[in-house]
Amino acid sequence: MLVAIVGPMFAGKTTELIRRVERYVIAGRRAVVFKPSIDARYDPASVAAHNGLKLNAVVVPPDEGGVKAIYKLGQRYDVVAVDEVQFFPPALADVLNKLADGRVVIAAGLNLDFRGEPFETTARLMAYADRVISLTAVCKICGRPATRTQRLVAGKPAPRDSPRIVVGGVETYEARCRLHHRVN
Ligand SMILES: [Zn+2]
């Protein structure tokens, strides 16, 4: 079974991923959580010791080597979880689709980049998924459900030609609804 958890930043995707993995751990299943090494916000300890449950957390590079490592290591577990899938090449989706034959795969990722364009890996994952869980955040401007991630540079919408991947938190990104999402 392949479950895709998708949405903008601040929608609680990681929380939902961990919540689901924990249920399998309580049920005695062997689970592993993979995270890309690019994500500076990642604290291995917080995943490894969440709610006192031991989750096997593995940090892998977001490249072809990382995808191969997930495929090889993932085969040893009943439950394979991957967070921040948008950082990996689209081949990750094919590998997770294969792993989902005979085990549970739960993968979370950003739906759209700051321009509002789909991340290929997340889009491919959604196509393979048996179930897609689409989470929303809260629009910083109007308070309605937010499906977009707004990138800001000095408080203004980021220019369209700026790099696709910029790791950041609340000072760089905001959740926005369709109406309030802006690209410069
Ligand atoms: Zn709004």
Residues whose N, C-alpha, C, O or C-beta is under 5 A from the ligand:
A	BS01	ZN	C139 I141 C142 G143 C177 H180
